[in-house]
Amino acid sequence: MRRLAQAAMVIGLAAALAGTARAQQVVDRIVARVGRDIITLSDIQELGRYQQLVQGKEQTQAERLRELIEQWVVQRDAMLSGFRAPAKADVDKALAGLEKRFGSPQAFGARLKELGLSEGDARRMVERQLFLSRYLDFRFRAEVQVTESEIEDYYRNTLVPELKREGQAAPPLESVADRIREVLIERGISQRAAKWLDELRTRWNVQTIGGAAEK
């Protein structure tokens, strides 16, 4: 009887584990294939939690899937070109900057726990974002040329009206010209990167599966 009882327990445990495995397969299904790699539902969900941590809100599932595909494309190109990963000190600094937004390490830790993220998760995603943004900057910054007339136009038609709406006085152009230049360079990098990504996406076999683009 004892052996039968033990056998029954083993069978029951196996059935429970099989049921759990089936449930996990449903929850963490493959939603896209990019080249020979896959993107899973848990990847999309993790990105959403990270976006809530950094931005206070998350994109739609379809937008997050597109973001992950683009990250894959950029990372693949960066790796093929031999672009180096950021130094540990740079990742530490970026993570410390994110933590500082929450006022204290305790508040940061509490928010991570609330979102279901570990500090390791946050560090890994901060490192990836730093790597990708630096690569895009490296690849496109030299192509972006900003003229003095473009700086003046941005100052006159964008910055000054915005400051007026906020009830603030506009500083002299000379004191903000360098910052405006950087804003316009970053805009130019983003525009070129977006066009480049659209072109690269067509070269890779990107296949979405099931209702991956829903929500």
C-alpha positions as MATLAB code, in Angstrom:
seq = 'MRRLAQAAMVIGLAAALAGTARAQQVVDRIVARVGRDIITLSDIQELGRYQQLVQGKEQTQAERLRELIEQWVVQRDAMLSGFRAPAKADVDKALAGLEKRFGSPQAFGARLKELGLSEGDARRMVERQLFLSRYLDFRFRAEVQVTESEIEDYYRNTLVPELKREGQAAPPLESVADRIREVLIERGISQRAAKWLDELRTRWNVQTIGGAAEK';
ca = [
       0.000    0.000    0.000;
       2.836    2.354    0.849;
       4.425    1.744   -2.553;
       1.101    2.314   -4.253;
       0.632    5.515   -2.308;
       4.134    6.685   -3.223;
       3.495    5.804   -6.867;
       0.257    7.742   -6.777;
       2.080   10.732   -5.298;
       4.738   10.568   -8.028;
       2.068   10.346  -10.722;
       0.177   13.239   -9.174;
       3.330   15.351   -8.953;
       4.208   14.567  -12.549;
       0.742   15.546  -13.678;
       0.951   18.791  -11.709;
       4.335   19.612  -13.207;
       3.057   18.812  -16.668;
       0.108   21.117  -16.078;
       2.443   23.860  -14.876;
       4.643   23.402  -17.920;
       1.630   23.694  -20.211;
       0.521   26.852  -18.394;
       4.005   28.346  -18.756;
       4.001   27.549  -22.442;
       0.743   29.419  -22.810;
       1.961   32.421  -20.835;
       5.460   32.567  -22.340;
       4.777   31.819  -25.952;
       6.889   32.805  -28.952;
       5.460   35.945  -30.526;
       8.041   36.647  -33.225;
      11.026   35.177  -34.999;
      13.831   37.460  -36.147;
      16.462   35.714  -38.191;
      17.252   32.611  -36.152;
      16.269   34.187  -32.837;
      12.913   34.444  -31.095;
      11.044   37.075  -29.102;
       8.721   35.749  -26.412;
       5.720   37.183  -24.637;
       7.774   37.423  -21.435;
      10.306   39.613  -23.300;
       7.473   41.996  -24.219;
       6.130   41.963  -20.663;
       9.561   42.626  -19.173;
      10.082   45.589  -21.497;
       6.701   46.933  -20.373;
       7.724   46.704  -16.719;
      10.995   48.472  -17.488;
       9.141   51.223  -19.356;
       6.913   51.697  -16.308;
      10.038   51.989  -14.172;
      11.702   54.562  -16.427;
       8.756   56.416  -17.996;
       5.882   55.733  -15.597;
       3.873   54.016  -18.349;
       4.287   51.327  -20.959;
       3.695   51.224  -24.696;
       1.142   48.937  -26.296;
       2.144   45.336  -26.853;
       2.500   45.964  -30.592;
       4.780   48.963  -29.957;
       6.900   46.975  -27.514;
       7.254   44.141  -30.009;
       8.416   46.600  -32.653;
      10.864   48.079  -30.128;
      12.307   44.640  -29.376;
      12.668   43.830  -33.071;
      14.465   47.122  -33.635;
      16.716   46.473  -30.642;
      17.595   43.088  -32.126;
      18.427   44.654  -35.507;
      20.623   47.373  -33.976;
      22.371   44.977  -31.603;
      23.088   42.532  -34.426;
      24.589   45.279  -36.582;
      26.616   46.617  -33.656;
      28.004   43.177  -32.837;
      28.917   42.519  -36.471;
      30.804   45.817  -36.552;
      32.709   44.939  -33.363;
      31.220   47.796  -31.335;
      32.213   47.453  -27.688;
      29.828   47.027  -24.783;
      29.753   49.937  -22.317;
      32.233   49.832  -19.457;
      31.011   48.690  -16.055;
      31.600   52.179  -14.649;
      29.336   53.686  -17.315;
      26.572   51.177  -16.549;
      26.976   51.860  -12.813;
      26.597   55.597  -13.462;
      23.510   55.148  -15.643;
      21.882   52.829  -13.110;
      22.700   55.248  -10.276;
      21.073   58.048  -12.281;
      17.918   55.972  -12.652;
      17.924   55.101   -8.959;
      18.329   58.774   -8.043;
      14.970   59.586   -9.635;
      13.272   57.645   -6.848;
      14.905   59.592   -4.025;
      16.553   56.668   -2.242;
      17.831   53.140   -2.842;
      14.968   51.860   -0.686;
      12.323   53.572   -2.817;
      14.002   52.310   -5.962;
      14.093   48.769   -4.601;
      10.449   48.968   -3.588;
       9.426   50.087   -7.070;
      11.437   47.277   -8.641;
       9.709   44.766   -6.386;
       6.308   46.263   -7.184;
       6.970   45.820  -10.906;
       8.395   42.329  -10.548;
      11.911   43.345  -11.583;
      15.195   42.564   -9.866;
      18.115   44.969   -9.714;
      19.872   42.578  -12.091;
      16.996   42.924  -14.563;
      17.190   46.715  -14.351;
      20.953   46.695  -14.775;
      20.781   44.405  -17.806;
      18.193   46.594  -19.521;
      20.022   49.829  -18.664;
      23.192   48.326  -20.132;
      21.368   47.299  -23.307;
      19.796   50.732  -23.761;
      23.165   52.411  -23.209;
      24.847   50.093  -25.716;
      22.205   50.629  -28.400;
      21.964   54.409  -28.008;
      25.748   54.762  -28.113;
      25.945   52.658  -31.250;
      23.316   54.740  -33.046;
      25.148   57.898  -31.968;
      28.431   56.446  -33.235;
      26.883   55.404  -36.537;
      24.963   58.564  -37.441;
      26.302   61.592  -35.530;
      28.939   62.425  -38.146;
      26.222   62.547  -40.826;
      24.189   65.221  -39.044;
      25.193   68.776  -39.902;
      23.409   71.589  -38.065;
      23.613   75.110  -39.474;
      23.448   78.386  -37.575;
      20.202   79.246  -39.351;
      18.636   75.991  -38.108;
      19.676   76.855  -34.559;
      18.187   80.336  -34.880;
      14.992   78.922  -36.374;
      14.594   76.444  -33.509;
      15.262   79.190  -30.963;
      12.765   81.614  -32.527;
       9.970   79.212  -33.515;
      10.208   76.457  -30.902;
      12.091   77.390  -27.749;
      10.907   80.986  -27.268;
       7.171   80.203  -27.795;
       7.457   77.197  -25.458;
       9.048   79.276  -22.701;
       6.399   81.966  -23.136;
       3.625   79.393  -22.684;
       5.290   78.390  -19.425;
       5.602   82.008  -18.317;
       9.391   82.039  -18.514;
      11.692   84.566  -20.098;
      13.776   83.344  -23.019;
      17.548   83.360  -22.399;
      19.853   84.928  -25.000;
      20.408   82.735  -28.044;
      24.150   82.662  -27.431;
      23.694   81.018  -24.025;
      21.582   78.124  -25.346;
      22.997   77.672  -28.862;
      25.100   74.642  -27.919;
      22.157   72.904  -26.250;
      19.940   73.623  -29.256;
      22.613   72.218  -31.539;
      22.674   69.001  -29.518;
      18.869   68.734  -29.617;
      18.929   69.096  -33.402;
      21.758   66.572  -33.718;
      19.823   64.056  -31.606;
      16.752   64.660  -33.763;
      18.808   64.073  -36.905;
      20.256   60.860  -35.461;
      16.755   59.606  -34.613;
      15.461   60.374  -38.091;
      18.356   58.625  -39.807;
      18.156   55.665  -37.436;
      14.425   55.246  -38.094;
      14.969   55.198  -41.862;
      17.911   52.820  -41.528;
      15.902   50.454  -39.320;
      13.040   50.347  -41.811;
      15.524   49.352  -44.506;
      17.225   46.719  -42.337;
      13.952   45.146  -41.235;
      13.284   44.136  -44.835;
      16.625   42.287  -44.982;
      15.870   40.071  -41.994;
      13.180   37.415  -41.911;
      10.837   38.961  -39.328;
       7.811   36.803  -38.628;
       5.169   37.658  -36.041;
       3.170   34.747  -34.635;
      -0.445   34.605  -33.505;
      -1.832   37.743  -31.879;
       1.560   39.245  -31.149;
       0.596   42.653  -32.510;
      -2.588   42.917  -30.482;
      -3.273   45.436  -27.695;
];
